[in-house]
Amino acid sequence: MPAARRETRRKRKQTRHDAWMTLEGGFAKRNCTVLDLSAGGAKIKVHDTHPVTGKVGLAFSKDVRKITHCRLVWQDESIVGLEFMVPV
């Protein structure tokens, strides 16, 4: 029986793009930097000390009405991994 295949990681593009995020249920925007980006998610650096939990909105401009819905996948201090949520 063949060994199980490991899912191939999506191609990532490194960047240093300013962005803004909102926490689930919140309206205040928090400054962050997108460190890398793929079709399925992003790695960001958060610029404050408040923890990130659950679902967040990620905006690539200061207009946080145009957000990409994401969920937290992992966090290592100020570096956060987000998965883009596809609307159903």
N, C-alpha and C positions, 0 to 999 in steps of 0.2 A: 504494500500500500504506500503510495507516494506521500511525502511529508506535506503538511499544510502550507500553502503559499502565504507569504506575508503580503498584506495589501501594500501596493506601491504608493509612496507618498506623493502628493500632488506637487507639481512644479511651483516653486516659490520665487517671488521677485523681491529682492532687497530694496528697501526704500527708506527715506527719512521724511515722510510726509506728515505735516501737522494735521491733527484731527481732534474731534471732540466727542465725548461719550456722555450718555445719560444712563443712570441706573434705572432698573425696572420700577415704574411708578413715580419716578422723579422727573423734575423739569430742569434742575440746575445742570449746566453742562460743565464737564471737567476736561481740561486740556490733556492731550496725550500725543504720542508720536507713534505712527505706524512704522514698525521696523522691517517687517516683511509681510507679503500679501500673496495669497493663492486664490484659486477659484472657490475654495471651501472655507477660508478663514483668514485670520490675521494674527500676527504677534505684535503687541503694542507695549509701549512703555508709558506707565501712568506717572504724572508729575506731582501727585500729592500722596499723602500717607493713608488715606481712607481705603479700606479693603473693597475689592470688587467681588460681588456675589451674584449668582443666578444669571438673569438675562440683562443685557445692556443694549443700548442703541449706539451705533457708531456713525458719526457724520464726518464726511471728508471736507466739509466747509462749515463756516460758523452758523449756517442755517440748519439748526438741529431738527427742523420739521422734516427734512429729507434724510432720514436715517436708514441704516442697514441694521436689521434686527439680528442679534447675536446671542450666543450663550457662552458662559465661561467654561473652558475646558480644563485649564490649569493656570496656576499663578505661582511665581517664584519672586517674592518681594515685589518690586515695582514692574516686573515683566509679566505680561498676561497673554495667554493663548485664547483666542476666540474662534468659535465656529459660526459661520453665517447660517442663519435659519431661513429655510425656504418657505415662503407662505403657502398654506394649503387651501 
